[in-house]
Amino acid sequence: MKRYTSSQVRERFAEMLDAAEKGEEVFIERRGVRYVLRAESKRPARKRRRPVIEYMHPAVAAGQWTWELGPDGLEFVDTRPKK
């Protein structure tokens, strides 16, 4: 159980919401009146994002190629051993 004054809650409101979301009851006292902050329900699960790269060349997947940020933007770099 956490107790805070209204001025403390103003300073750390996001922290109070995080605690309530975790299931803790947060008590706020203001001029002798006690308030309880608790979450009613959990937020819905996030949807999984689709990958940005849908097709990957087998050489890149095998770790034989990578890219680096150069002066002209992203550049492919060959990591295969030199013959």
C-alpha positions in Angstrom: 0.0 0.0 0.0 1.4 3.4 -1.0 0.2 6.7 0.4 0.8 10.0 -1.3 -0.3 13.6 -0.9 -1.9 15.3 -3.8 1.2 17.4 -4.4 3.3 14.2 -4.6 0.9 12.8 -7.1 1.1 15.9 -9.3 4.8 15.4 -9.4 4.8 11.7 -10.2 1.4 10.9 -11.8 2.8 8.5 -14.4 4.5 6.5 -11.6 1.1 6.3 -9.7 -0.6 5.0 -12.9 2.1 2.4 -13.4 1.7 1.1 -9.8 -2.1 0.9 -10.2 -1.7 -1.0 -13.4 0.5 -3.5 -11.7 -2.3 -4.2 -9.2 -1.2 -2.1 -6.3 -3.7 0.2 -4.6 -2.4 3.8 -4.4 -3.9 6.0 -1.6 -4.0 9.7 -2.1 -4.8 12.0 0.8 -6.0 15.6 0.4 -7.3 17.7 3.2 -8.2 14.7 5.3 -10.1 12.9 2.5 -8.6 9.6 1.2 -8.9 8.6 -2.4 -7.9 5.2 -3.9 -6.4 4.8 -7.3 -6.6 1.4 -8.9 -6.9 0.1 -12.4 -10.3 -1.3 -13.5 -9.0 -3.6 -16.2 -5.8 -4.3 -18.0 -5.2 -2.9 -21.4 -5.7 -5.2 -24.4 -2.7 -7.0 -25.7 -0.7 -5.3 -28.4 -1.0 -6.5 -32.0 2.1 -8.0 -33.4 3.7 -5.9 -36.0 4.6 -7.3 -39.4 8.3 -7.4 -40.2 9.6 -4.5 -42.4 11.7 -6.9 -44.5 9.5 -9.6 -45.9 12.1 -11.2 -48.2 15.7 -11.7 -47.2 18.4 -12.9 -49.5 19.9 -16.2 -48.2 23.4 -14.7 -48.1 22.1 -11.9 -45.8 20.3 -14.5 -43.6 23.5 -16.6 -43.4 25.4 -13.5 -42.1 27.5 -13.2 -45.2 26.3 -9.6 -45.9 25.5 -6.8 -43.6 25.0 -3.0 -44.0 26.7 0.0 -42.4 25.7 3.6 -42.3 28.1 5.5 -44.6 28.2 9.1 -45.8 25.8 8.3 -48.6 23.4 6.3 -46.5 23.2 2.6 -45.9 25.8 0.5 -47.8 26.0 -3.2 -48.2 29.2 -4.8 -46.9 30.4 -8.2 -47.9 31.5 -10.2 -44.7 32.4 -13.3 -46.6 36.1 -14.3 -46.4 38.2 -12.9 -49.3 39.5 -15.5 -51.7 
